Amino acid sequence: AGWLAGWLAGWLAGWLAGWLAGWLAGWLAGWLAGWLAGWLAGWLAGWLAGWLAGWLAGWLAGWLGYFLHYIVFVKIFLKNIIPN
């Protein structure tokens, strides 16, 4: 009876320790992977959105500046300086 109680106590303690260690390791690995994936996805989406917005704003500003220069300088200023 003594060996049975010792074996049962050892088996239960080992099973509990193994289950706890496995659960903790799995939870930690899952949390870390999820956090890393979320951070990477958020960073990539933010970088892409920022780059796209900056590129679009720069492109629009460049074309706006070109057309304003064309209208103001070529059509108005030069036409008044050099009449046809």
C-alpha positions, -999 to +999 in steps of 0.1 A: +000+000+000+029+023+007+044+019-027+010+024-044+005+057-025+040+068-034+036+059-070+003+076-072+016+107-056+047+108-078+026+102-109+001+129-100+029+154-091+047+146-124+016+149-145+006+182-129+041+196-132+043+185-169+008+199-177+016+232-160+049+235-177+034+226-211+005+250-207+028+278-196+052+272-224+024+270-250+007+301-237+040+321-237+049+309-272+014+317-285+013+351-268+048+360-281+040+349-316+007+368-316+023+399-303+051+398-328+028+391-357+005+419-346+033+444-341+049+435-375+015+437-393+008+471-376+042+485-384+041+473-420+006+487-425+016+520-409+047+523-429+030+515-461+001+539-454+026+566-445+048+561-475+018+560-498+002+591-483+036+609-485+042+599-521+007+609-531+009+642-513+043+649-529+030+639-564-001+661-560+019+690-547+044+687-575+017+687-602-002+716-585+030+736-584+037+729-620+002+739-631+002+770-609+036+780-624+024+774-659-008+794-654+007+823-634+041+826-652+034+815-687-002+825-693-004+857-672+031+871-666+047+863-700+016+873-719+017+908-702+055+912-707+056+899-743+024+907-761+017+888-792 
